[in-house]
Amino acid sequence: MYSFDTHGQCANYHLVCCLCSPGRFFAATLLKSMLAHIILSYDMKLEDNATPPRSKYRGTTILANPTAKIMFRRRIDQYAILD
């Protein structure tokens, strides 16, 4: 039986700890790996060097503006990682 302790020890490890379920551990690790790959492999900028769109506010939560357009360009293989 796994413990989903959100206010105790698991909350300190940013989704990854031994008390979490194996699925949650796998999903968190996979998302971190995907984000690292995007950051290392692509250059990103706002469309046409536009000013950043204003964030959306819902109560105490700040959300990224879903209408923002981001351009991606594959980097030249400087490091030749993962390819």
N, C-alpha and C positions, 0 to 999 in steps of 0.2 A: 504494500500500500504506500503510495506516495503522498507527501504532505505538500499542499499548495499554500505555503506560508508567505503571504504577501506583505505582512507587517513586521516580520521577524528577520531572520537571517537572509532569506532569499532577496529581500528588498535591497540589501546592500551589495549584491553581486550583479546587478543590471541584467536580469533574466537568465543568468548562467550560474548555477551552483548545484551541489550534489543533492539538495533536497527537492529540486524541481524534477518534473517528469522527463524521461528521455526524449520525448517528442519536443518539449519546450526547449531543452538544451540543444537538440539538433537544429530546430528552426532558428534559434538565436544565432548559433554559430554559422549557419548557412547565410543568413541575412548580413552578418558582419563580413563574411567572405565576399559576397556579391558587391557590397558597398566598397570594400577595399579594391576589388578588381576594377570597378568603374572609376574610382579616384586615380588609380595608377595607369589605366589604359586610355583614358579620354580627357580631352580638354573641354571645359564647359564654360559657357558664358550666356548672359541674357541676350535675347534676340536683338540684333542691331545695336548693341551696347546701350540698351534702354535703361532708364532709371528703374531700380527695383520697385515692383508694385507693392502697394500697402498690404500689410498683413491683415487677416480677418481676426476679429476678437469675438469670442463667445464666452461670456462670463469671465472667469479667470484664466481661460485657455487662449493662447495665441496660436493661430493656424496659418500656415503658408497660403498665399493666394493661389487658388487652383487655376487661375487664368494666366499665370506667368508662363512665358514661352522660354525654354532653355534650349540652346543649341549645343550639340555634342559633336566633337571631331576626334577621330581615332588618332592617337599620338603615334609619331614615328617610333619604331621599336628601339628605344634607348636602352632598355634593360632586358628586353626579350624574355619577359616573365609570362608564364601561363600559355605561351603559344608554341 
